[in-house]
Amino acid sequence: MKKTKTVLLLAFFAAHCAIKAQIPFVPAGTGNTQMLTYVDNGRSYVSGTKKKAVRTQVGDLALLVWDRKTGKSTGWHFDQKQWTTDVPQLPEQPLSGAAGNIMMTEVNESGPIILVWDTKTGKSKMYVDDEQKWVEEKYALPEKPLEGATGEIAMYATKRGQGGPVFITVWDTKSGKSKSYTHEENNTSNSADRSVHSGGNTIGVHKAEFSVEKVVVLPEKPLSSATGDILIYPYVGSKNFIAYDTKSGASACWAYNSQLGQLEPGKISLPSKLVEGASGQVLFIPNIYGNTTFFCWDTKTGKSTFYTVGGSKITPGKTQMPETPIENPQGLVMFTRFIYAPSDSYNIAWDTKTGNTALYQFSDGSKSWVKINAQLPSPLLK
């Protein structure tokens, strides 16, 4: 298999105790192979390759690796001992006729659901992991969810609290113009709705359509004078956002004011230099739920900084990753974050050219990040 530059895209999910930490979108120019990771809810199924019963546990790490150009993917499962592709796989062409790149993200709903979209048109599909296989959803975003985009169309999906509605933000990475959609589970059903099952039980009914969000609405230009791609990161739930310029590092925070019923400039302010001495592009991952923290890193060297938020102050955390997480990187250094519970946290460093990885686990005992032996297999795309 011909080697391609690679980059990781993170989306972590667990039904009850996971703290979500997800990169909503990685701009073009960072490689063709992408990765989406999430926490397995636990399920039983018959293996398609080994023809045997397989049982995954709640909290197991699952990965979806795909080619950004074609959408072809490979699913992986990690049981704390080894990686295997012995899991249900997405269709080889999950979104046919795409005019742009194909991106994916996880929808944090009643079970693992993958949102697949075309970065040029915004056309999308959703697939739900129905234990035995990935099944295409009968509901989806509008065919053209964002009119007039001049850059890549990016999407991010989250959920507003336990049992709350799904919230999807769609934005133009060049202008920052955005539009959001909500989708709620319904207690009653009609012919267009779909029952959701887990472990043999019906756990909800999904309505057939999304509705346009009319309350939590970002400004037309959430970040003035941007010179690079604009990324929009939700933090502390789905009603607070950070707009970030990937070239200059400029940012603007927007927080929801429940009394006014609208977004307004937030009180926190990110440092102008997220990683001191950075020589490459700096990216970061905020926690979506739980304590407000930001993990920032230099994509050239892998040097990183954790920040914690207290009130309106952002300060470096007491515990930091090793300064050189990947030895002699040949491409960009990317990170994924796996946070199933405060005491079950992992960081994966990734070389986008060689595909080499390094897995670090946070040790409660030593209060430090410890490298463990869990190299991802190669090639990742089968």
Secondary structure as UniProt FT lines:
FT   TURN            28..29
FT   STRAND          33..39
FT   STRAND          43..46
FT   TURN            48..50
FT   STRAND          53..56
FT   TURN            58..59
FT   STRAND          61..67
FT   TURN            68..70
FT   STRAND          73..78
FT   STRAND          83..84
FT   TURN            96..97
FT   STRAND          102..108
FT   STRAND          112..118
FT   TURN            119..121
FT   STRAND          124..129
FT   STRAND          134..136
FT   TURN            147..148
FT   STRAND          153..159
FT   TURN            162..163
FT   STRAND          166..172
FT   TURN            173..175
FT   STRAND          178..183
FT   STRAND          185..186
FT   TURN            191..192
FT   STRAND          194..198
FT   TURN            199..200
FT   STRAND          201..206
FT   STRAND          211..212
FT   TURN            224..225
FT   STRAND          230..234
FT   STRAND          240..245
FT   TURN            246..248
FT   STRAND          251..257
FT   TURN            258..261
FT   STRAND          262..265
FT   TURN            276..277
FT   STRAND          282..287
FT   STRAND          293..298
FT   TURN            299..301
FT   STRAND          304..310
FT   TURN            311..312
FT   STRAND          313..316
FT   STRAND          333..341
FT   TURN            342..343
FT   STRAND          344..351
FT   TURN            352..354
FT   STRAND          357..363
FT   TURN            364..367
FT   STRAND          368..372
//
